[in-house]
């Protein structure tokens, strides 16, 4: 298994795009609307939070292993010297 941790790049870098997988774009915009509403329009917070959580669940559900093949290295071929 290969895990990699990277930081999201700044939106004002090189090409002005956010370093987020495309399936998270609706979640990102819903989250931004939710956080802005907390400051500017508190009456909309409850609705926007529900939309944000729904979009996040939808995007997170796509982050799963869909492969039927699993490769695991074997250490039986290595000899200790």
C-alpha positions in Angstrom: 0.0 0.0 0.0 1.3 3.5 -0.9 0.2 6.5 1.1 1.2 10.0 0.3 0.6 13.2 2.2 0.8 16.5 0.4 -0.3 20.0 1.2 -2.9 21.9 -0.9 -1.1 24.4 -3.1 -2.0 28.1 -2.9 -4.7 29.2 -5.4 -2.5 32.2 -6.5 0.4 30.1 -7.6 1.4 29.5 -11.2 -2.0 28.7 -12.9 -4.5 30.0 -10.3 -6.2 26.6 -9.8 -6.8 24.9 -6.5 -4.9 21.6 -5.9 -8.0 19.6 -5.1 -9.4 16.5 -6.8 -12.3 17.4 -9.1 -14.8 15.4 -7.2 -14.2 17.7 -4.2 -15.0 20.9 -6.1 -18.7 20.9 -5.1 -17.7 20.2 -1.5 -15.1 23.0 -1.6 -17.6 25.6 -2.8 -20.3 24.4 -0.4 -17.8 24.6 2.5 -16.7 28.1 1.5 -20.4 29.3 1.3 -21.0 27.8 4.7 -18.0 29.6 6.3 -18.9 32.9 4.7 -22.5 32.5 5.8 -21.3 32.1 9.4 -20.0 35.7 9.2 -22.3 37.4 6.7 -25.7 35.5 6.8 -26.2 33.5 10.0 -29.8 32.6 9.0 -28.5 30.4 6.2 -25.9 28.5 8.2 -28.0 25.5 9.0 -29.0 24.9 5.3 -25.5 25.5 4.0 -24.0 23.2 6.6 -26.3 20.4 5.5 -25.4 20.9 1.9 -21.7 21.0 2.8 -21.9 17.7 4.8 -23.9 16.0 2.0 -21.3 17.1 -0.7 -18.4 15.9 1.5 -20.0 12.5 2.1 -20.6 12.1 -1.7 -16.9 13.1 -2.5 -15.5 11.0 0.3 -17.5 7.9 -0.8 -15.5 8.0 -4.1 -12.2 7.7 -2.2 -12.3 4.0 -1.9 -10.3 1.2 -3.5 -12.2 0.0 -6.5 -9.6 -2.4 -7.8 -10.1 -6.2 -7.6 -6.3 -6.7 -7.7 -4.2 -6.4 -4.6 -0.4 -6.8 -4.7 1.5 -7.6 -1.6 5.3 -7.9 -1.7 6.7 -11.2 -0.4 9.9 -11.3 1.7 10.6 -15.0 1.1 13.0 -14.3 -1.8 15.3 -12.1 0.3 18.2 -13.9 2.0 20.0 -12.6 5.0 23.7 -12.4 4.6 
